[in-house]
């Protein structure tokens, strides 16, 4: 019986509280302060509070990036076009992606990354046909992980005293919901990782509960999130097999072995099927995302080279200063706790993809890639902390890891929310928004990357890039480099070229120019991708890959 169950003044205020006229007692003698204290200590209320906090912060960061025109056609505009295709019961076609990277007609985003799960965002477009629906949906997906991480913490701390278990669940929810990986992902717009985060947590939570059927269903959806996630699923199958060896109950051990073997084999098989057959069937190019030239020209030669000379693998891991710094940051901010849990095996394939890659975009923590790892890292850390919850040092490490995680989130996204100036677009971006507003609905447009998401819902838009596309309108900057141009001089030269071949200036402000095509005169170099087009990847600028916290 708690101290709130009995009161000596059932029909009146406690004499000691007469100054608080609002603290009225109910029929059972419990005051409003008592009821508030019960609500505050309720696990459900705390779960709701942390869920709302995660949702609000992630959505606010995305809204701030949208307001200041920091979200580009690559990648928010691409996903907006793709999900809009699903919303109209078609394929996820994106002209922003296909034109710029020279994919032939018929190409859909399923030929870029096998991510059919993003079709689940389509119902949001039936309610609000706007790119910001994706920001809303991603915030909802991230917030959906809060109840799961709290349940995982409860399971990991099942043997701890209630007070320790409650604190662990609260800190886990706080570290997850305000963790820098989710905030960085929110700052970058929408990506497939929106679904990967809660699905990974669901798979791990159901596995801990020995509800292997539901865990396998989550794993199946995870394989539909991105073609490489089958490798993480396979690794989790290995985790289940390793843990089954310690299970003293024969029936439970057999179930774990069956499901673990299924995931171990099925996950990588799903990745192979997606990469080798499904992606090419949707217009993709085999080997398009092969970024491991240091190991070999393709997967087969890479395996052969590593087997014959294992030092090539080590050399690829340390051939750029940012690679070891990336590993140090990821594990150091959690005080190496995840490394003591078998669950960390799920993260190894995803980490290996990044640190072995020759693409500098994969080495920074300023992009969304760490959000794929975040559920795995947190669950692994919780498992270690739960096993040693009775040790004072372990408890301090857990609190310190949560504190560092939340503190790191401040400069990586959260702090800007409280600075009014960061809610206002800079002069160039504000001009882009004004220029985009001048383009009529239904027009065909070549647009600056930062303006493209403002046009995807009402125009036929492609990215203004190194090749003229012959569109009615061209919205371009003249004095500030914008993706995918390498210098602003290239953009100024494009404006001169168009003005000399049938375009005229409709409007110009703060270095932003809106051009309109006045004749059918061909522009030198004008090109539209055709059946014989050869897809390519962008050349990474020389200033990328030198700073851990800047993309």
BELWO-V247463 format. One record per residue. N is the residue number from 0. RES is the residue in one letter. PSI is psi in radians with two decimals (* if undefined). BURIAL is # if it has 16 or more other ideal C-beta (glycine too) atoms within 10 Angstrom, else .. D_LAST is the distance of its C-alpha to the last C-alpha in whole Angstrom. Layout:
n-><N N>
res-><RES RES>
psi-><PSI PSI>
burial-><BURIAL BURIAL>
d_last-><D_LAST D_LAST>
This chain:
n-><0 1 2 3 4 5 6 7 8 9 10 11 12 13 14 15 16 17 18 19 20 21 22 23 24 25 26 27 28 29 30 31 32 33 34 35 36 37 38 39 40 41 42 43 44 45 46 47 48 49 50 51 52 53 54 55 56 57 58 59 60 61 62 63 64 65 66 67 68 69 70 71 72 73 74 75 76 77 78 79 80 81 82 83 84 85 86 87 88 89 90 91 92 93 94 95 96 97 98 99 100 101 102 103 104 105 106 107 108 109 110 111 112 113 114 115 116 117 118 119 120 121 122 123 124 125 126 127 128 129 130 131 132 133 134 135 136 137 138 139 140 141 142 143 144 145 146 147 148 149 150 151 152 153 154 155 156 157 158 159 160 161 162 163 164 165 166 167 168 169 170 171 172 173 174 175 176 177 178 179 180 181 182 183 184 185 186 187 188 189 190 191 192 193 194 195 196 197 198 199 200 201 202 203 204 205 206 207 208 209 210 211 212 213 214 215 216 217 218 219 220 221 222 223 224 225 226 227 228 229 230 231 232 233 234 235 236 237 238 239 240 241 242 243 244 245 246 247 248 249 250 251 252 253 254 255 256 257 258 259 260 261 262 263 264 265 266 267 268 269 270 271 272 273 274 275 276 277 278 279 280 281 282 283 284 285 286 287 288 289 290 291 292 293 294 295 296 297 298 299 300 301 302 303 304 305 306 307 308 309 310 311 312 313 314 315 316 317 318 319 320 321 322 323 324 325 326 327 328 329 330 331 332 333 334 335 336 337 338 339 340 341 342 343 344 345 346 347 348 349 350 351 352 353 354 355 356 357 358 359 360 361 362 363 364 365 366 367 368 369 370 371 372 373 374 375 376 377 378 379 380 381 382 383 384 385 386 387 388 389 390 391 392 393 394 395 396 397 398 399 400 401 402 403 404 405 406 407 408 409 410 411 412 413 414 415 416 417 418 419 420 421 422 423 424 425 426 427 428 429 430 431 432 433 434 435 436 437 438 439 440 441 442 443 444 445 446 447 448 449 450 451 452 453 454 455 456 457 458 459 460 461 462 463 464 465 466 467 468 469 470 471 472 473 474 475 476 477 478 479 480 481 482 483 484 485 486 487 488 489 490 491 492 493 494 495 496 497 498 499 500 501 502 503 504 505 506 507 508 509 510 511 512 513 514 515 516 517 518 519 520 521 522 523 524 525 526 527 528 529 530 531 532 533 534 535 536 537 538 539 540 541 542 543 544 545 546 547 548 549 550>
res-><X X X X X X X X X X X X X X X X X X X X X X X X X X X X X X X X X X X X X X X X X X X X X X X X X X X X X X X X X X X X X X X X X X X X X X X X X X X X X X X X X X X X X X X X X X X X X X X X X X X X X X X X X X X X X X X X X X X X X X X X X X X X X X X X X X X X X X X X X X X X X X X X X X X X X X X X X X X X X X X X X X X X X X X X X X X X X X X X X X X X X X X X X X X X X X X X X X X X X X X X X X X X X X X X X X X X X X X X X X X X X X X X X X X X X X X X X X X X X X X X X X X X X X X X X X X X X X X X X X X X X X X X X X X X X X X X X X X X X X X X X X X X X X X X X X X X X X X X X X X X X X X X X X X X X X X X X X X X X X X X X X X X X X X X X X X X X X X X X X X X X X X X X X X X X X X X X X X X X X X X X X X X X X X X X X X X X X X X X X X X X X X X X X X X X X X X X X X X X X X X X X X X X X X X X X X X X X X X X X X X X X X X X X X X X X X X X X X X X X X X X X X X X X X X X X X X X X X X X X X X X X X X X X X X X X X X X X X X X X X X X X X X X X X X X X X X X X X X X X X X X X X X X X X X X X X X X X X X X X X X X X X X X X X X X X X X X X X X X X X X X X X X X X X X X X X>
psi-><2.23 2.98 -0.19 -0.03 -0.36 2.40 2.50 -0.11 1.32 -0.40 0.18 2.98 2.55 2.30 -0.52 -0.16 0.33 -0.35 -0.32 1.50 -0.37 -0.15 1.13 2.62 2.59 -3.00 -0.45 0.06 0.10 2.22 2.97 -0.59 -0.66 -0.80 -0.67 -0.69 -0.70 -0.72 -0.73 -0.56 -0.07 2.23 -0.68 -0.76 -0.69 -0.68 -0.78 -0.75 -0.82 -0.59 -0.79 -0.68 -0.83 -0.83 -0.82 -0.77 -0.80 -0.72 -0.70 -0.71 -0.78 -0.72 -0.67 -0.74 -0.65 -0.81 -0.63 0.17 0.72 -0.11 2.20 3.09 -0.62 1.70 -0.13 -0.76 -0.65 -0.86 -0.60 -0.80 -0.71 -0.83 -0.58 -0.63 -0.79 -0.72 -0.44 0.36 0.67 -2.97 2.73 1.37 2.38 1.97 -0.51 -0.76 -0.87 -0.72 -0.84 -0.70 0.22 0.71 2.51 2.86 2.54 -0.12 2.36 2.92 -0.34 -0.29 -0.07 -1.15 2.42 1.61 1.03 -0.29 -0.40 -0.20 -0.37 -0.22 -0.24 -0.73 -0.48 -0.57 -0.39 -0.39 -0.64 1.79 1.42 2.50 -0.46 -0.24 -0.59 -0.65 -0.71 -0.81 -0.69 -0.72 -0.68 -0.74 -0.80 -0.76 -0.52 -0.30 -0.30 -0.90 -0.59 -0.76 -0.55 -0.69 -0.65 -0.75 -0.71 -0.71 -0.71 -0.53 0.49 -0.49 -0.03 2.87 2.70 -0.69 -0.77 -0.74 -0.72 -0.75 -0.67 -0.76 -0.70 -0.80 -0.66 -0.77 -0.70 -0.82 -0.67 -0.97 -0.52 0.28 2.49 -0.58 -0.69 -0.64 -0.67 -0.74 -0.68 -0.60 -0.41 0.16 -2.63 2.47 3.00 -0.38 -0.33 -0.67 -0.55 -0.63 -1.01 -0.57 -0.66 -0.77 -0.72 -0.76 -0.79 -0.69 -0.77 -0.54 -0.72 -0.57 0.00 0.50 1.28 -0.49 -0.83 -0.65 -0.71 -0.63 -0.74 -0.67 -0.67 -0.79 -0.59 -0.66 -0.39 0.06 -0.70 2.57 -0.41 -0.13 -0.30 -0.47 -0.69 -0.65 -0.77 -0.70 -0.62 -0.57 -0.70 -0.67 -0.78 -0.67 -0.73 -0.69 -0.48 -0.50 -0.44 -0.05 2.16 -0.19 1.97 -0.75 -0.76 -0.67 -0.73 -0.72 -0.76 -0.69 -0.76 -0.89 -0.67 -0.73 -0.70 -0.77 -0.69 -0.69 -0.70 -0.63 -1.01 -0.61 -0.72 -0.70 -0.74 -0.80 -0.77 -0.80 -0.74 -0.51 -0.88 -0.79 -0.85 -0.58 -0.42 0.33 0.05 2.92 2.15 2.34 0.17 -0.67 0.42 1.92 0.63 0.82 -0.42 -0.38 -0.55 2.99 -0.36 -3.12 -0.76 -0.81 -0.55 -0.78 -0.78 -0.73 -0.72 -0.67 -0.64 -0.47 1.49 -0.35 -0.35 -0.61 -0.80 -0.70 -0.70 -0.45 -0.43 0.34 -0.02 2.38 -0.52 -0.41 -0.95 -0.55 -0.64 -0.82 -0.70 -0.71 -0.84 -0.84 -0.55 -0.64 -0.31 0.30 0.63 0.16 -0.75 -0.41 -0.22 0.17 2.49 -0.41 -0.41 -0.33 -0.53 -0.48 -0.33 -0.78 -0.68 -0.67 -0.72 -0.67 -0.65 -0.82 -0.35 -0.19 2.61 0.04 1.98 -0.36 -0.36 -0.12 -0.22 2.77 0.16 0.14 -3.09 -0.06 -0.55 -0.37 -0.49 -0.60 -0.42 -0.83 -0.68 -0.81 -0.77 -0.77 -0.73 -0.74 -0.72 -0.67 -0.71 -0.79 -0.67 -0.64 -0.50 0.63 -0.32 0.00 2.27 -0.70 -0.72 -0.74 -0.72 -0.69 -0.70 -0.81 -0.73 -0.70 -0.74 -0.71 -0.78 -0.71 -0.83 -0.67 -0.69 -0.47 -0.41 -0.99 -0.30 0.31 -0.73 -0.68 -0.61 -0.38 -0.42 0.13 1.93 -0.60 -0.50 -0.05 0.02 2.30 2.58 2.97 -0.79 -0.77 -0.67 -0.66 -0.66 -0.73 -0.68 -0.69 -0.71 -0.62 -0.36 -0.19 2.23 2.71 2.51 -0.04 2.78 2.29 2.50 2.14 2.62 2.56 -0.73 -0.35 -0.34 -0.75 -0.37 -0.14 -0.23 -0.52 -0.32 0.02 2.97 1.68 2.46 2.94 2.40 2.10 -2.70 -0.18 2.19 2.50 -0.02 0.49 2.85 -0.80 2.55 2.10 2.00 2.65 2.55 -0.42 0.31 2.14 2.35 2.45 2.38 0.26 2.61 -0.52 2.77 -0.35 -0.59 -0.65 -0.73 -0.69 -0.63 -0.73 -0.80 -0.71 -0.80 -0.69 -0.50 -0.12 1.01 0.01 2.70 2.74 2.11 -0.58 2.57 2.26 2.43 0.72 0.01 2.33 2.34 2.07 2.63 2.40 2.18 -0.18 3.01 0.18 2.22 2.51 2.27 2.27 -0.01 2.34 2.42 2.27 2.40 -3.01 -0.46 0.17 2.52 1.96 2.61 2.88 2.66 2.56 2.22 2.26 2.67 -0.33 0.08 2.45 0.27 -0.02 2.18 -0.56 0.25 2.24 *>
burial-><. . . . . . # . . . . . . . . . . . . . . . # . # . . . # # # . . # . . . . . . . . . . . # # . . # # . # # # . # # # # # # # # # # . # # # # # # # # # # # # # # # # # # # # . . . # # # # # # # # # # # # # # . . # # # # # # # # # # # # # # # # . # # . . . . # # # # # # # # # # # # # # # # # # # # # # # # # # # # . . # . . . # # # # # # # # # # # # # # # # # # # # # # # # # # # # # # # # # # # # # # # # # # # # # . . . # . . # # . # # # # # # # # # # # # # # # # # # # # # # # # . # # . . . . . . . . . . # # . . # # . # # # . # # # . # # . . # # . . # # . . # # # # . . # # # # # . # # # . . . . . # . . # # . . . . . # # . . # . . . # . # # . # # . . # # # . # # # . # # . . # # # # # # # . # # # . # # # # # # . # # # # # # # # # # # # # # # # # # # # # # # # # # # . . # . . . . # # . # # . . # # . # # # . # # . . # # # . # # . . . . . . . . . . # # # # # # . # # . . # . . . . # # # # # # # # # # # # # # . # . # # # # # . # # # # # # # # # # # # . # . # # # # . . . . . # # . # # . . # . . # # # . . # . . . # # # # # # # # . . . . . # . . . . . # . . . # . # . . . . . . . . . # . . . . . #>
d_last-><56 54 55 54 57 60 61 64 64 63 64 63 61 61 62 60 57 60 57 55 56 54 53 56 57 57 60 59 59 55 54 51 49 50 49 45 45 46 43 40 41 41 39 38 38 35 33 34 32 29 29 29 27 24 24 25 21 19 21 21 17 17 20 18 15 18 20 18 17 13 14 14 16 14 14 16 19 19 20 22 24 24 26 28 29 30 32 34 35 33 31 27 27 24 25 21 20 23 24 21 21 24 26 29 31 31 28 27 23 25 25 21 21 24 24 27 27 25 28 29 27 29 32 30 30 34 34 31 30 26 23 23 25 22 20 24 24 21 22 25 24 22 25 27 26 28 31 30 29 32 34 32 33 36 37 36 38 41 43 42 44 43 41 39 38 37 35 33 33 32 29 28 27 26 23 22 22 20 18 15 14 16 15 11 12 14 12 10 14 16 16 18 17 19 23 21 21 25 26 25 27 30 30 30 32 35 35 36 39 40 40 39 39 37 34 35 34 31 30 31 29 26 27 27 23 22 23 22 23 27 26 25 28 30 29 30 33 34 33 36 38 38 38 41 43 44 45 49 50 50 50 46 45 46 44 41 42 43 39 37 39 38 34 34 35 34 31 30 32 31 28 30 31 28 27 30 32 30 27 29 32 30 29 26 26 27 24 22 19 20 18 20 22 22 24 26 26 27 27 31 30 28 30 33 31 30 33 35 32 30 29 27 25 25 23 21 19 19 19 15 15 12 14 17 14 13 16 18 15 16 20 20 20 22 25 25 27 26 27 30 30 31 29 26 27 25 22 22 22 19 17 19 17 14 15 18 15 15 12 9 7 9 9 6 8 5 6 10 11 13 15 17 18 19 22 23 22 24 27 27 27 30 32 32 33 35 37 38 38 41 39 39 36 34 34 33 30 29 29 27 25 25 25 21 20 21 20 16 16 17 14 12 14 17 18 17 20 23 22 24 22 19 21 22 20 19 22 20 19 22 24 22 24 27 27 26 29 31 31 34 33 34 33 31 28 25 22 19 16 16 20 20 20 23 25 25 27 30 29 29 25 23 20 21 20 22 25 27 28 32 31 33 30 27 25 23 21 23 21 17 15 14 13 14 16 15 17 19 22 22 22 25 27 26 28 31 31 31 34 36 36 37 35 35 33 34 32 30 28 25 24 24 27 29 31 33 35 39 40 40 40 37 34 33 31 31 30 30 29 32 34 33 30 27 24 21 17 15 15 11 11 12 9 7 7 9 7 8 7 4 0>
